[in-house]
């Protein structure tokens, strides 16, 4: 393969868990360098990796074609702009930036520089979400009427990373988990015709939203609800769909993040496979009013699919599945005025 020399702007949790293992495993990429201002840890995992002290040195590396922007959210726009101006492709963590205007500016700059601006929305390839997609595509539920996606945690303490808890652009739960839920909804249903956003702050001392709910309206009266909270001690089903012919429910059971944190690599035969007993529940109604319930196993979760698509886009010009138009729609929802609780 004509390998793509790649650099990471940080080697914290994101770089170590969500990017480096895939860049190292995919034969089309070479993980060449990383920026580490203080602690030098990357070479313990990848001995041949170059560790630069600053962003400027990594940008100046003539061998690097692609740079991953996986720094705090409020830095994404400025750093991505620097990457493009340096003549390199850029893959940007969620949220891509903090406004739809910034998405447009990066898109236009990428076009002028003839370089790709690519969004990292890995949870399109979660096993639980893939099962939702399969059920919808199968048509077994009939016309969809109501859809609920949730992403809940229980964390009363404030995050020790100040940028996550300070009221600056891109902070708070809306910009942390919101991009995942909105991207999943948009990937399935497209741009809503109307939306309403509600946020709240409930943890002691919180200065940023730790609760949000989006109500999205679609044609044919489809109603989609996206909800997340940091104060849910007993999580509900994360995916619930109701249609004219049945219902489907599924817990958030994707194992990839846990496996990656445990050091399990994408090449492992057990990678991405849910444990038995985690299946979704599909309930179908018959013409005579009877109901049948089926256990619905999830397909393998596989974030490598994002990196496969990334390679094909850069090397072969195949359209990237996460369109910047969809990211603009996402940003328009994130930045809209809200009804604060």
C-alpha positions as CSV (number, residue, x, y, z in Angstrom):
1,X,0.0,0.0,0.0
2,X,1.0,3.6,-0.6
3,X,1.1,4.4,3.1
4,X,-0.1,7.7,4.6
5,X,2.4,9.1,7.0
6,X,0.3,10.4,10.0
7,X,0.8,12.6,13.0
8,X,-1.2,13.0,16.2
9,X,-1.4,16.3,18.0
10,X,-1.8,14.7,21.4
11,X,-1.2,11.3,23.1
12,X,-3.7,11.5,25.9
13,X,-6.6,9.1,26.2
14,X,-8.0,9.9,22.8
15,X,-4.7,9.4,20.9
16,X,-3.7,6.3,22.9
17,X,-7.1,4.6,22.7
18,X,-9.0,5.8,19.7
19,X,-6.4,6.6,17.1
20,X,-2.9,5.1,17.5
21,X,-4.1,1.4,17.7
22,X,-5.9,1.8,14.4
23,X,-3.3,3.8,12.6
24,X,-0.7,1.2,13.7
25,X,-2.9,-1.7,12.6
26,X,-4.1,-0.5,9.2
27,X,-1.5,-1.2,6.5
28,X,-2.3,2.0,4.7
29,X,-1.1,4.2,7.5
30,X,2.2,4.9,9.2
31,X,2.0,6.4,12.7
32,X,5.0,8.7,12.3
33,X,4.9,11.3,15.0
34,X,3.1,12.8,17.9
35,X,3.2,16.0,19.9
36,X,4.1,15.6,23.6
37,X,4.9,18.9,25.4
38,X,5.6,17.4,28.8
39,X,5.5,13.6,29.5
40,X,7.0,11.5,26.8
41,X,5.0,8.3,26.8
42,X,4.1,7.4,23.2
43,X,7.5,5.7,22.4
44,X,6.8,3.2,25.2
45,X,4.0,1.9,23.0
46,X,5.5,2.7,19.6
47,X,9.3,2.8,19.8
48,X,9.8,4.1,16.2
49,X,7.5,7.1,16.8
50,X,8.9,10.6,16.7
51,X,7.9,12.7,19.7
52,X,7.9,16.4,18.9
53,X,7.9,19.0,21.7
54,X,5.4,21.3,19.9
55,X,2.8,21.6,17.2
56,X,5.0,23.7,15.0
57,X,7.6,21.0,14.6
58,X,5.0,18.4,13.7
59,X,3.4,20.7,11.2
60,X,6.9,21.2,9.6
61,X,7.6,17.5,9.1
62,X,7.6,17.1,5.3
63,X,6.9,13.4,5.5
64,X,3.5,13.8,7.2
65,X,0.4,13.9,5.0
66,X,-2.4,13.6,7.6
67,X,-2.7,15.1,11.0
68,X,-5.2,14.1,13.7
69,X,-6.5,17.0,15.7
70,X,-7.4,15.4,19.1
71,X,-6.9,18.3,21.4
72,X,-9.5,20.2,23.6
73,X,-12.6,21.2,21.6
74,X,-12.0,24.9,21.8
75,X,-8.7,24.5,20.0
76,X,-9.9,22.4,17.0
77,X,-10.7,25.2,14.7
78,X,-7.4,27.1,15.0
79,X,-5.3,23.9,14.9
80,X,-7.2,22.5,11.9
81,X,-6.7,25.7,10.0
82,X,-2.9,25.5,10.7
83,X,-2.8,21.9,9.5
84,X,-4.5,22.8,6.2
85,X,-2.3,25.9,5.7
86,X,0.7,23.5,6.2
87,X,-0.6,21.6,3.2
88,X,-1.8,18.5,5.1
89,X,-5.1,16.6,5.3
90,X,-6.8,16.8,8.7
91,X,-8.9,14.4,10.7
92,X,-10.7,16.2,13.6
93,X,-12.2,14.8,16.7
94,X,-15.7,15.6,17.8
95,X,-17.0,18.2,18.1
96,X,-15.3,19.1,14.8
97,X,-15.4,22.8,15.8
98,X,-17.8,24.9,17.9
99,X,-20.0,26.6,15.2
100,X,-21.4,26.0,11.7
101,X,-19.6,29.1,10.5
102,X,-16.3,27.5,11.5
103,X,-17.2,24.3,9.6
104,X,-17.8,26.3,6.5
105,X,-14.6,28.2,6.8
106,X,-12.5,25.0,7.2
107,X,-14.4,23.4,4.3
108,X,-13.6,26.4,2.0
109,X,-9.9,26.4,3.2
110,X,-9.6,22.7,2.5
111,X,-11.0,23.3,-1.0
112,X,-8.5,26.1,-1.7
113,X,-5.6,24.0,-0.4
114,X,-6.8,20.8,-2.1
115,X,-6.8,19.0,1.2
116,X,-9.4,16.9,3.0
117,X,-11.3,18.1,6.1
118,X,-12.5,14.9,7.8
119,X,-14.7,14.4,10.8
120,X,-14.0,11.6,13.4
121,X,-17.4,10.2,14.3
122,X,-16.5,6.7,15.4
123,X,-19.7,5.8,17.1
124,X,-21.4,5.2,13.7
125,X,-19.5,1.9,14.0
126,X,-20.6,0.9,17.6
127,X,-22.1,-2.6,17.7
128,X,-25.3,-1.4,19.4
129,X,-25.9,1.4,16.9
130,X,-25.2,-1.0,14.0
131,X,-27.9,-3.3,15.3
132,X,-30.3,-0.3,15.3
133,X,-29.3,0.5,11.7
134,X,-29.9,-3.2,10.7
135,X,-33.4,-3.3,12.2
136,X,-34.4,0.0,10.5
137,X,-33.0,-1.1,7.2
138,X,-34.8,-4.4,7.4
139,X,-38.2,-2.6,7.4
140,X,-39.6,-5.0,10.1
141,X,-40.8,-2.0,12.2
142,X,-42.8,-0.6,9.4
143,X,-43.1,3.2,9.4
144,X,-41.1,4.7,12.2
145,X,-43.1,6.9,14.6
146,X,-40.9,7.5,17.6
147,X,-37.2,7.1,18.2
148,X,-35.2,7.6,21.4
149,X,-31.4,7.6,21.7
150,X,-29.8,8.1,25.1
151,X,-26.2,8.4,26.4
152,X,-26.2,8.5,30.2
153,X,-23.6,8.4,32.9
154,X,-23.5,9.0,36.7
155,X,-20.8,11.5,37.6
156,X,-21.5,13.9,40.4
157,X,-18.0,15.3,40.6
158,X,-16.8,17.9,38.2
159,X,-14.2,16.9,35.6
160,X,-10.6,17.7,36.6
161,X,-10.0,18.9,33.0
162,X,-10.8,22.6,33.4
163,X,-11.7,23.1,29.7
164,X,-14.6,20.7,30.1
165,X,-16.1,22.5,33.0
166,X,-15.5,26.1,32.0
167,X,-18.2,28.0,30.1
168,X,-16.3,28.4,26.9
169,X,-17.1,27.4,23.3
170,X,-17.3,23.7,23.0
171,X,-17.6,22.8,26.7
172,X,-20.3,20.9,28.6
173,X,-22.2,17.8,27.9
174,X,-23.9,19.2,24.9
175,X,-20.6,19.4,23.0
176,X,-19.2,16.2,24.6
177,X,-21.8,13.6,24.0
178,X,-24.2,15.6,21.9
179,X,-22.1,15.1,18.7
180,X,-22.4,11.4,19.0
181,X,-26.1,11.2,19.4
182,X,-26.8,13.9,16.7
183,X,-24.5,12.3,14.2
184,X,-26.1,8.9,14.7
185,X,-29.6,10.5,14.1
186,X,-28.4,12.5,11.1
187,X,-26.7,9.4,9.6
188,X,-30.0,7.6,9.7
189,X,-32.7,10.2,9.1
190,X,-30.9,13.3,7.6
191,X,-31.6,16.9,8.5
192,X,-34.6,17.5,10.8
193,X,-37.3,19.9,9.6
194,X,-37.5,21.4,13.1
195,X,-35.8,20.9,16.4
196,X,-35.9,22.0,20.1
197,X,-33.0,21.9,22.5
198,X,-33.2,21.8,26.3
199,X,-30.3,21.9,28.7
200,X,-29.8,21.9,32.4
201,X,-27.1,22.1,35.1
202,X,-27.7,19.8,38.1
203,X,-24.3,18.8,39.6
204,X,-23.2,20.8,42.6
205,X,-21.1,23.7,41.3
206,X,-21.5,23.0,37.6
207,X,-21.1,26.0,35.3
208,X,-21.8,24.0,32.1
209,X,-24.8,21.9,31.0
210,X,-24.7,18.3,32.4
211,X,-28.1,17.4,30.9
212,X,-29.5,18.0,27.4
213,X,-32.4,16.8,25.3
214,X,-33.1,17.4,21.6
215,X,-36.5,16.9,20.1
216,X,-36.1,16.5,16.3
217,X,-39.1,16.6,13.9
218,X,-38.9,14.8,10.6
219,X,-41.2,14.3,7.6
220,X,-44.0,11.7,7.9
221,X,-44.4,12.8,11.6
222,X,-41.3,10.9,12.8
223,X,-40.3,12.2,16.2
224,X,-36.6,11.7,17.4
225,X,-35.5,12.4,21.0
226,X,-31.8,12.6,21.9
227,X,-31.0,12.7,25.6
228,X,-28.0,12.7,27.8
229,X,-27.4,13.2,31.5
230,X,-24.5,12.9,34.0
231,X,-26.9,12.0,36.8
232,X,-28.5,8.7,35.8
233,X,-27.9,6.0,38.4
234,X,-30.0,3.4,36.6
235,X,-29.6,3.7,32.8
236,X,-32.5,3.1,30.6
237,X,-32.3,1.4,27.2
238,X,-30.1,3.6,25.0
239,X,-32.0,2.9,21.8
240,X,-35.7,2.6,21.6
241,X,-37.7,2.6,18.3
242,X,-41.4,2.3,17.8
243,X,-43.0,1.8,14.4
244,X,-46.3,0.8,12.9
245,X,-45.4,-2.9,13.0
246,X,-43.3,-3.2,16.1
247,X,-40.7,-1.9,18.5
248,X,-37.0,-2.4,19.2
249,X,-34.9,-1.7,22.3
250,X,-31.2,-2.0,22.9
251,X,-28.8,-1.1,25.7
252,X,-25.5,0.7,25.1
253,X,-23.4,-2.4,25.0
254,X,-20.5,-1.7,22.6
255,X,-17.3,-3.0,24.1
256,X,-14.7,-1.3,21.9
257,X,-13.7,1.5,24.2
258,X,-13.3,-0.8,27.2
259,X,-11.3,-3.3,25.2
260,X,-9.0,-0.6,23.8
261,X,-8.4,0.7,27.3
262,X,-7.5,-2.8,28.4
263,X,-4.9,-3.1,25.6
264,X,-7.0,-5.3,23.3
265,X,-6.0,-4.4,19.7
266,X,-8.4,-4.2,16.7
267,X,-6.7,-7.3,15.2
268,X,-7.8,-9.5,18.2
269,X,-10.5,-12.1,17.3
270,X,-12.6,-11.0,20.2
271,X,-12.4,-7.3,19.4
272,X,-15.8,-5.6,19.0
273,X,-17.9,-8.6,19.9
274,X,-20.6,-8.2,22.5
275,X,-20.9,-10.7,25.3
276,X,-23.8,-13.1,25.2
277,X,-26.9,-11.9,26.9
278,X,-26.5,-8.3,25.6
279,X,-28.8,-8.8,22.6
280,X,-31.5,-6.3,21.6
281,X,-35.2,-7.0,21.9
282,X,-37.4,-6.9,18.8
283,X,-41.1,-7.1,19.3
284,X,-43.3,-7.5,16.2
285,X,-47.1,-7.3,15.9
286,X,-49.1,-9.6,13.7
287,X,-52.2,-8.8,11.8
288,X,-54.4,-10.6,14.4
289,X,-53.0,-8.4,17.2
290,X,-50.5,-11.0,18.6
291,X,-46.9,-10.1,19.5
292,X,-43.8,-12.1,19.0
293,X,-40.5,-11.2,20.8
294,X,-37.1,-11.9,19.3
295,X,-33.6,-11.7,20.6
296,X,-31.6,-9.6,18.2
297,X,-27.8,-10.1,18.3
298,X,-25.6,-7.1,17.4
299,X,-23.0,-7.2,14.7
300,X,-19.3,-6.7,15.4
301,X,-18.4,-3.2,16.4
302,X,-15.6,-1.9,14.3
303,X,-14.0,1.5,14.4
304,X,-11.5,0.3,11.8
305,X,-14.2,0.9,9.2
306,X,-13.7,4.7,9.8
307,X,-9.9,4.3,9.1
308,X,-10.6,2.2,6.0
309,X,-12.9,4.9,4.7
310,X,-10.3,7.5,5.6
311,X,-7.6,5.8,3.6
312,X,-9.9,5.3,0.5
313,X,-10.9,9.0,0.6
314,X,-7.3,10.3,0.7
315,X,-5.7,7.8,-1.7
316,X,-8.5,6.9,-4.1
317,X,-10.9,9.8,-3.9
318,X,-13.9,7.7,-2.7
319,X,-16.4,10.0,-0.8
320,X,-15.9,9.9,3.0
321,X,-19.1,8.6,4.6
322,X,-19.3,11.4,7.2
323,X,-20.1,14.4,5.1
324,X,-19.2,18.0,6.1
325,X,-22.8,19.0,5.2
326,X,-23.9,16.6,8.0
327,X,-21.4,18.1,10.4
328,X,-22.8,21.6,9.6
329,X,-26.3,20.3,10.4
330,X,-24.9,18.9,13.6
331,X,-23.4,22.3,14.5
332,X,-26.6,24.2,13.8
333,X,-28.4,22.0,16.3
334,X,-25.6,22.3,18.9
335,X,-25.4,26.1,18.7
336,X,-29.2,26.8,18.6
337,X,-30.8,28.7,21.5
338,X,-32.1,26.4,24.2
339,X,-34.7,26.2,26.9
340,X,-32.6,26.1,30.0
341,X,-34.0,24.1,33.0
